[in-house]
Amino acid sequence: MIAWIEECISSTAFSVALNGGLHGFFTGTRGLRQGDPMSPYLFIAMEVLHLLLMQRLTNQIHSTTTGTEGVMPVRYLGLPLISSRLSATDCRPLLAKVDERIQGWEKLYLSFAARIQLIQSVLSTLNTYWAMAFILPKGIIMLIEARMRKFLRQGGTNSGMAKVAWRDICRPLEEGGKGSALEPLNQGLMCRHLWDILQENHKSIWVTWIRTIA
């Protein structure tokens, strides 16, 4: 198969169109000319070759290790290990944890001050853990903050008016708020990762890996 692919690449020939006619003739040494009928077959061959190599690698891993083959995403320390951008589906465990916490607190009929404290110390910390690792989808951020606003406004009841605007609650701690809203916090944490990469003397394993593959 390798020889066939090499033949497809090295046997191409070109002519120059000048004043409505073809002039000259020379062979190519790399690549396929545009419109070459062999191009689709070459890509099919490469795809088949890729699948064969991956299958052989998988078989070698299975022959040398014990265990079962898993599927992505794999969870590690509560976070999904994914090879692509974080999606709303990947964030379902985060939403489930937020709902679980709130449902347990709603039965306690807590005061307004107690609800603010729980949002600041528990829910915000839970969201920050994810925000440190991923760029959270805006839709997920809106759903999480909607849940926190509802819990703060209603508590264990089905009614209630907002006593303080959410933008005021998200003021910095020095100004009496609970801290930054989730979206700017997420952006700031992502900028921190970029800052770590730009620092020449930063020695973390993650930064070293990023610099290796970049």
Backbone as numpy.savetxt, mean C-alpha at the origin, in Angstrom:
# Nx Ny Nz CAx CAy CAz Cx Cy Cz
13.98 -22.86 -25.96 13.15 -21.65 -25.96 14.02 -20.38 -25.96
15.13 -20.44 -25.20 16.03 -19.28 -25.16 16.59 -18.99 -26.55
16.98 -20.06 -27.25 17.54 -19.88 -28.59 16.49 -19.31 -29.55
15.24 -19.73 -29.38 14.17 -19.22 -30.24 13.94 -17.73 -30.00
13.96 -17.33 -28.74 13.79 -15.90 -28.41 14.95 -15.09 -28.97
16.17 -15.61 -28.82 17.34 -14.92 -29.35 17.25 -14.77 -30.86
16.74 -15.78 -31.54 16.58 -15.72 -32.99 15.57 -14.66 -33.38
14.48 -14.53 -32.61 13.47 -13.51 -32.91 14.04 -12.10 -32.79
14.95 -11.92 -31.85 15.50 -10.58 -31.62 16.60 -10.25 -32.63
17.44 -11.22 -32.95 18.61 -10.95 -33.78 18.34 -11.04 -35.28
17.18 -11.54 -35.69 16.92 -11.71 -37.12 16.09 -10.58 -37.72
15.85 -9.51 -36.96 15.06 -8.39 -37.49 15.87 -7.62 -38.53
15.18 -7.05 -39.51 15.83 -6.27 -40.56 15.07 -4.97 -40.77
15.76 -3.91 -41.18 15.17 -2.59 -41.30 15.55 -1.96 -42.65
14.63 -1.14 -43.15 14.89 -0.29 -44.31 14.42 1.12 -43.97
14.94 2.12 -44.68 14.60 3.51 -44.44 13.64 3.98 -45.52
12.49 4.55 -45.10 11.53 5.10 -46.06 11.93 6.53 -46.39
12.21 6.80 -47.68 12.66 8.12 -48.12 11.98 8.45 -49.44
11.24 9.58 -49.46 10.54 10.04 -50.66 9.59 8.96 -51.22
8.93 8.28 -50.35 7.94 7.30 -50.76 8.50 5.95 -51.13
9.79 5.75 -50.99 10.39 4.46 -51.33 11.28 3.96 -50.22
11.56 2.66 -50.21 12.42 2.04 -49.21 13.85 1.99 -49.73
14.78 2.41 -48.92 16.19 2.46 -49.31 17.03 1.81 -48.22
18.01 1.09 -48.62 18.92 0.48 -47.67 18.33 -0.75 -47.01
19.21 -1.50 -46.38 18.78 -2.70 -45.68 19.85 -3.04 -44.64
19.44 -3.14 -43.41 20.39 -3.51 -42.37 19.66 -4.32 -41.30
20.41 -5.14 -40.63 19.85 -6.03 -39.61 19.94 -5.36 -38.24
18.98 -5.70 -37.39 18.97 -5.20 -36.03 19.69 -6.15 -35.08
20.20 -5.60 -34.00 20.92 -6.42 -33.02 20.17 -6.54 -31.71
19.15 -5.71 -31.48 18.38 -5.82 -30.25 17.00 -5.25 -30.49
16.01 -5.86 -29.89 14.64 -5.37 -30.00 13.95 -5.85 -31.26
12.63 -5.68 -31.30 11.82 -6.03 -32.46 11.28 -4.76 -33.09
11.19 -4.75 -34.39 10.65 -3.56 -35.04 9.15 -3.47 -34.79
8.64 -2.25 -34.83 7.22 -2.03 -34.60 6.40 -2.74 -35.67
5.36 -3.46 -35.24 4.51 -4.19 -36.16 5.03 -5.55 -36.56
6.15 -5.97 -35.98 6.69 -7.28 -36.32 5.68 -8.35 -35.91
5.30 -9.25 -36.82 4.31 -10.29 -36.48 4.80 -11.25 -35.41
6.10 -11.27 -35.15 6.62 -12.15 -34.12 6.52 -11.57 -32.73
6.23 -10.24 -32.62 6.20 -9.59 -31.32 5.23 -10.24 -30.35
3.95 -10.46 -30.72 3.03 -11.09 -29.77 3.50 -12.46 -29.29
4.08 -13.23 -30.21 4.53 -14.56 -29.84 5.71 -14.48 -28.87
6.55 -13.46 -29.04 7.68 -13.30 -28.14 7.20 -13.00 -26.72
6.21 -12.11 -26.60 5.70 -11.80 -25.27 5.01 -13.00 -24.65
4.31 -13.79 -25.47 3.69 -15.01 -24.95 4.77 -15.98 -24.45
5.85 -16.08 -25.23 6.94 -16.97 -24.83 7.57 -16.51 -23.52
7.75 -15.21 -23.37 8.34 -14.69 -22.13 7.42 -14.95 -20.94
6.10 -14.83 -21.14 5.15 -15.09 -20.06 5.20 -16.56 -19.66
5.25 -17.44 -20.65 5.34 -18.87 -20.35 6.64 -19.18 -19.63
7.75 -18.57 -20.09 9.04 -18.79 -19.45 9.01 -18.31 -18.00
8.37 -17.16 -17.76 8.25 -16.64 -16.40 7.47 -17.61 -15.51
6.37 -18.14 -16.02 5.56 -19.07 -15.24 6.33 -20.35 -14.94
7.10 -20.84 -15.93 7.89 -22.04 -15.72 8.96 -21.83 -14.66
9.61 -20.68 -14.71 10.65 -20.37 -13.71 10.05 -20.25 -12.32
8.89 -19.58 -12.21 8.25 -19.43 -10.91 7.80 -20.79 -10.36
7.28 -21.64 -11.24 6.86 -22.97 -10.81 8.05 -23.79 -10.32
9.17 -23.67 -11.03 10.36 -24.41 -10.62 10.88 -23.88 -9.28
10.85 -22.57 -9.09 11.30 -21.98 -7.83 10.39 -22.43 -6.69
9.08 -22.45 -6.94 8.14 -22.89 -5.91 8.38 -24.34 -5.52
8.61 -25.18 -6.51 8.87 -26.60 -6.23 10.15 -26.77 -5.42
11.18 -25.97 -5.73 12.43 -26.07 -4.96 12.22 -25.64 -3.52
11.41 -24.61 -3.31 11.15 -24.15 -1.94 10.37 -25.22 -1.17
9.39 -25.83 -1.81 8.60 -26.85 -1.15 9.43 -28.09 -0.82
10.43 -28.38 -1.66 11.25 -29.57 -1.43 12.27 -29.37 -0.32
12.59 -28.12 -0.01 13.61 -27.85 1.01 13.04 -27.34 2.32
11.76 -27.01 2.36 11.15 -26.48 3.58 9.88 -27.26 3.89
9.45 -27.14 5.13 8.19 -27.74 5.56 7.20 -26.63 5.86
5.94 -26.86 5.55 4.92 -25.85 5.77 3.99 -25.77 4.57
3.01 -24.94 4.70 2.02 -24.76 3.64 2.21 -23.41 2.96
1.83 -23.35 1.71 1.95 -22.12 0.94 0.78 -21.20 1.26
1.05 -19.96 1.61 0.01 -19.01 1.92 -0.30 -18.10 0.75
-1.21 -17.20 0.95 -1.59 -16.24 -0.08 -1.51 -14.84 0.51
-1.30 -13.85 -0.34 -1.27 -12.47 0.09 -2.70 -11.95 0.23
-2.96 -11.02 1.20 -1.97 -10.47 2.10 -1.75 -11.32 3.35
-0.50 -11.42 3.78 -0.15 -12.08 5.02 -0.09 -11.01 6.11
-0.58 -11.33 7.27 -0.59 -10.36 8.36 0.64 -10.58 9.25
1.27 -9.47 9.61 2.43 -9.51 10.49 2.32 -8.35 11.48
2.32 -8.69 12.76 2.15 -7.69 13.83 0.88 -6.87 13.63
-0.16 -7.52 13.14 -1.45 -6.86 12.97 -1.60 -6.08 11.69
-0.56 -6.02 10.86 -0.61 -5.25 9.62 -0.51 -6.20 8.43
-1.18 -5.87 7.32 -1.09 -6.73 6.14 0.23 -6.51 5.40
0.85 -7.61 4.99 2.04 -7.54 4.15 1.58 -7.63 2.71
1.61 -6.54 2.00 1.10 -6.48 0.64 2.19 -5.96 -0.28
2.03 -6.26 -1.56 3.01 -5.84 -2.57 2.49 -4.71 -3.44
1.37 -4.10 -3.05 0.79 -3.02 -3.84 0.27 -1.95 -2.88
-0.35 -0.94 -3.43 -0.91 0.14 -2.64 -2.03 -0.39 -1.74
-2.09 0.14 -0.53 -3.11 -0.29 0.42 -4.49 0.06 -0.11
-5.39 -0.92 -0.11 -6.74 -0.72 -0.61 -7.73 -0.68 0.55
-8.97 -0.30 0.24 -10.01 -0.26 1.27 -10.27 -1.65 1.82
-10.17 -2.68 0.99 -10.37 -4.04 1.46 -9.31 -4.44 2.47
-8.08 -4.00 2.25 -7.00 -4.32 3.19 -7.22 -3.68 4.55
-8.01 -2.60 4.59 -8.22 -1.86 5.83 -9.41 -2.36 6.64
-10.06 -3.40 6.19 -11.21 -3.92 6.93 -10.86 -4.32 8.36
-9.69 -4.97 8.61 -9.35 -5.28 10.00 -9.23 -4.04 10.88
-8.74 -2.93 10.32 -8.65 -1.69 11.09 -10.04 -1.18 11.45
-10.95 -1.16 10.48 -12.31 -0.72 10.77 -12.99 -1.64 11.78
-12.72 -2.93 11.66 -13.32 -3.88 12.60 -12.83 -3.64 14.02
-11.56 -3.30 14.18 -11.03 -3.02 15.52 -11.63 -1.75 16.10
-11.78 -0.73 15.26 -12.40 0.52 15.72 -13.84 0.26 16.16
-14.59 -0.49 15.36 -15.98 -0.81 15.71 -16.05 -1.63 16.99
-15.13 -2.56 17.15 -15.12 -3.40 18.34 -14.90 -2.58 19.62
-13.95 -1.65 19.55 -13.70 -0.80 20.71 -14.91 0.06 21.03
-15.47 0.68 20.02 -16.58 1.61 20.25 -17.80 0.86 20.77
-18.10 -0.30 20.23 -19.26 -1.06 20.69 -19.13 -1.46 22.16
-17.91 -1.75 22.59 -17.72 -2.07 24.00 -17.89 -0.86 24.90
-17.52 0.32 24.42 -17.64 1.53 25.24 -19.06 2.08 25.29
-19.83 1.86 24.23 -21.17 2.44 24.17 -22.06 1.92 25.29
-21.79 0.73 25.80 -22.61 0.16 26.87 -22.34 0.81 28.22
-21.27 1.60 28.30 -20.87 2.18 29.59 -21.46 3.57 29.82
-22.07 4.17 28.80 -22.66 5.51 28.91 -21.67 6.49 29.54
-20.55 6.64 28.88 -19.46 7.48 29.39 -19.77 8.95 29.21
-19.09 9.77 29.99 -19.24 11.22 29.86 -18.53 11.71 28.62
-18.79 12.96 28.26 -18.17 13.55 27.08 -16.65 13.59 27.23
-16.16 13.96 28.43 -14.72 14.02 28.67 -14.09 12.64 28.58
-14.80 11.62 29.09 -14.26 10.26 29.03 -14.18 9.77 27.60
-15.17 10.12 26.78 -15.15 9.69 25.38 -14.00 10.35 24.63
-13.75 11.62 24.90 -12.60 12.30 24.27 -11.31 11.60 24.66
-11.19 11.23 25.94 -9.97 10.58 26.40 -9.75 9.24 25.72
-10.83 8.47 25.53 -10.71 7.18 24.87 -10.35 7.34 23.39
-10.94 8.35 22.74 -10.60 8.61 21.34 -9.13 8.98 21.22
-8.64 9.79 22.14 -7.26 10.26 22.08 -6.27 9.16 22.42
-6.55 8.37 23.45 -5.57 7.41 23.96 -5.65 6.04 23.29
-6.82 5.66 22.78 -6.99 4.32 22.22 -7.18 4.35 20.70
-8.24 5.02 20.25 -8.54 5.00 18.81 -7.46 5.71 18.00
-7.02 6.86 18.48 -5.99 7.59 17.73 -4.68 6.80 17.68
-4.35 6.12 18.78 -3.14 5.30 18.80 -3.26 4.13 17.84
-4.44 3.51 17.78 -4.67 2.40 16.86 -4.53 2.85 15.42
-5.09 4.00 15.09 -4.99 4.52 13.72 -3.57 4.94 13.38
-2.87 5.50 14.36 -1.49 5.93 14.12 -0.60 4.75 13.78
-0.86 3.61 14.40 -0.06 2.41 14.12 -0.12 2.03 12.65
-1.31 2.12 12.06 -1.46 1.86 10.63 -0.90 3.00 9.80
-1.12 4.23 10.26 -0.68 5.40 9.50 0.83 5.50 9.41
1.54 4.87 10.34 3.00 4.88 10.30 3.54 3.98 9.21
2.74 2.99 8.79 3.22 2.00 7.83 2.68 2.19 6.43
1.48 2.79 6.28 0.82 2.87 4.98 0.27 4.26 4.73
0.06 4.55 3.43 -0.74 5.71 3.04 -2.20 5.25 3.07
-2.95 5.70 4.04 -4.32 5.24 4.20 -5.22 5.84 3.12
-6.12 5.04 2.53 -7.07 5.59 1.55 -7.95 6.66 2.19
-8.25 7.70 1.43 -9.06 8.80 1.97 -10.44 8.32 2.41
-10.99 7.35 1.67 -12.29 6.82 2.06 -12.26 6.16 3.42
-11.18 5.45 3.72 -11.04 4.80 5.03 -10.87 5.85 6.12
-10.11 6.90 5.84 -9.95 7.97 6.83 -11.29 8.61 7.15
-12.10 8.84 6.14 -13.42 9.43 6.37 -14.30 8.50 7.19
-14.25 7.20 6.93 -15.06 6.25 7.69 -14.62 6.20 9.16
-13.32 6.19 9.39 -12.82 6.13 10.76 -13.21 7.38 11.53
-13.01 8.55 10.93 -13.34 9.79 11.64 -14.85 9.93 11.82
-15.64 9.40 10.89 -17.10 9.42 11.08 -17.49 8.59 12.29
-16.86 7.45 12.49 -17.14 6.61 13.65 -16.74 7.31 14.94
-15.59 7.97 14.93 -15.15 8.66 16.14 -16.05 9.85 16.45
-16.47 10.57 15.44 -17.38 11.72 15.67 -18.72 11.24 16.24
-19.24 10.14 15.68 -20.52 9.63 16.17 -20.41 9.17 17.61
-19.32 8.46 17.95 -19.13 8.02 19.32 -18.99 9.20 20.27
-18.25 10.21 19.86 -18.07 11.38 20.69 -19.38 12.14 20.88
-20.19 12.21 19.84 -21.43 12.98 19.89 -22.54 12.23 20.63
-22.68 10.95 20.40 -23.82 10.21 20.93 -23.48 9.29 22.10
-22.26 8.79 22.16 -21.93 7.85 23.22 -22.73 6.57 23.06
-23.47 6.20 24.09 -24.30 5.00 24.05 -25.73 5.25 23.66
-26.05 6.46 23.23 -27.41 6.79 22.83 -27.50 6.88 21.32
-28.70 7.04 20.83 -28.92 7.17 19.39 -29.18 8.60 18.97
-28.94 9.53 19.84 -29.16 10.94 19.52 -28.13 11.78 20.24
-27.99 12.99 19.80 -27.05 13.90 20.43 -26.50 14.89 19.42
-26.25 16.08 19.89 -25.70 17.13 19.06 -24.23 17.32 19.37
-23.47 17.68 18.35 -22.03 17.92 18.55 -21.84 19.17 19.39
-21.18 19.01 20.53 -20.94 20.14 21.43 -19.74 20.97 20.99
-18.81 20.32 20.27 -17.60 21.00 19.79 -17.36 20.53 18.36
-17.01 21.46 17.49 -16.72 21.10 16.11 -15.52 20.16 16.05
-15.55 19.21 15.10 -14.47 18.23 14.99 -13.13 18.88 14.68
-13.13 19.95 13.91 -11.86 20.62 13.59 -11.24 21.23 14.84
-12.09 21.63 15.81 -11.56 22.16 17.07 -11.04 21.04 17.96
-11.69 19.88 17.90 -11.22 18.74 18.69 -9.86 18.27 18.17
-9.62 18.42 16.88 -8.36 17.97 16.27 -7.26 19.03 16.34
-7.44 20.03 17.17 -6.37 21.02 17.36 -5.19 20.37 18.08
-4.02 20.99 18.02 -2.86 20.43 18.73 -3.11 20.33 20.23
-2.36 19.46 20.88 -2.53 19.26 22.32 -2.28 20.55 23.09
-1.35 21.38 22.61 -1.05 22.64 23.30 -2.23 23.59 23.29
-3.14 23.40 22.33 -4.31 24.26 22.24 -5.56 23.61 22.81
-5.38 22.49 23.50 -6.51 21.84 24.15 -7.22 20.80 23.33
-6.69 20.45 22.16 -7.32 19.43 21.33 -6.74 18.05 21.59
-7.23 17.06 20.82 -6.74 15.69 20.98 -5.50 15.43 20.13
-5.18 16.34 19.25 -4.07 16.15 18.33 -4.55 16.24 16.90
-3.64 16.04 15.97 -3.93 16.23 14.55 -4.99 15.25 14.05
-5.73 15.67 13.02 -6.65 14.77 12.33 -5.84 13.67 11.63
-6.51 12.60 11.24 -5.82 11.41 10.75 -5.10 11.66 9.43
-5.71 12.39 8.50 -5.09 12.57 7.19 -3.79 13.36 7.26
-3.74 14.55 7.88 -2.44 15.24 7.97 -1.42 14.48 8.81
-1.91 13.71 9.81 -0.99 12.88 10.58 -0.36 11.82 9.70
-1.15 11.18 8.86 -0.66 10.16 7.94 0.36 10.75 6.97
0.07 11.94 6.46 1.00 12.59 5.54 2.32 12.93 6.23
2.24 13.39 7.45 3.45 13.72 8.20 4.31 12.50 8.49
3.66 11.38 8.81 4.41 10.16 9.08 5.07 9.62 7.82
4.41 9.76 6.68 5.02 9.34 5.42 6.22 10.22 5.07
6.11 11.51 5.35 7.24 12.42 5.11 8.42 12.06 6.01
8.11 11.54 7.19 9.20 11.11 8.08 9.99 9.95 7.45
9.30 9.05 6.78 10.01 7.96 6.09 10.93 8.52 5.00
10.45 9.51 4.26 11.29 10.13 3.22 12.50 10.80 3.84
12.29 11.45 4.97 13.39 12.12 5.66 14.45 11.10 6.11
14.00 9.95 6.61 14.95 8.91 7.03 15.77 8.42 5.85
15.14 8.29 4.67 15.87 7.82 3.49 16.92 8.83 3.06
16.61 10.12 3.19 17.54 11.17 2.76 18.70 11.35 3.72
18.58 10.88 4.94 19.66 11.03 5.91 20.74 9.99 5.65
21.93 10.45 5.35 23.02 9.54 5.00 23.44 8.66 6.17
23.33 9.16 7.40 23.79 8.41 8.56 22.70 7.57 9.20
21.55 7.46 8.54 20.47 6.66 9.11 20.75 5.18 8.82
20.73 4.35 9.86 21.21 2.97 9.74 20.12 1.92 9.95
18.85 2.27 9.81 17.80 1.29 10.04 17.80 0.24 8.92
17.30 -0.95 9.22 17.25 -2.03 8.24 16.35 -1.65 7.07
15.21 -0.99 7.37 14.28 -0.62 6.30 14.91 0.35 5.33
15.60 1.37 5.84 16.25 2.35 4.96 17.35 1.68 4.13
18.10 0.78 4.75 19.15 0.07 4.01 18.56 -0.75 2.88
17.42 -1.39 3.14 16.77 -2.19 2.09 16.26 -1.31 0.97
15.65 -0.17 1.30 15.14 0.75 0.28 16.28 1.24 -0.59
17.40 1.59 0.00 18.53 2.08 -0.78 19.12 0.98 -1.65
19.00 -0.26 -1.23 19.55 -1.37 -2.01 18.74 -1.61 -3.27
17.42 -1.55 -3.17 16.57 -1.84 -4.33 16.32 -0.63 -5.18
16.64 0.58 -4.71 16.36 1.79 -5.48 17.34 1.92 -6.64
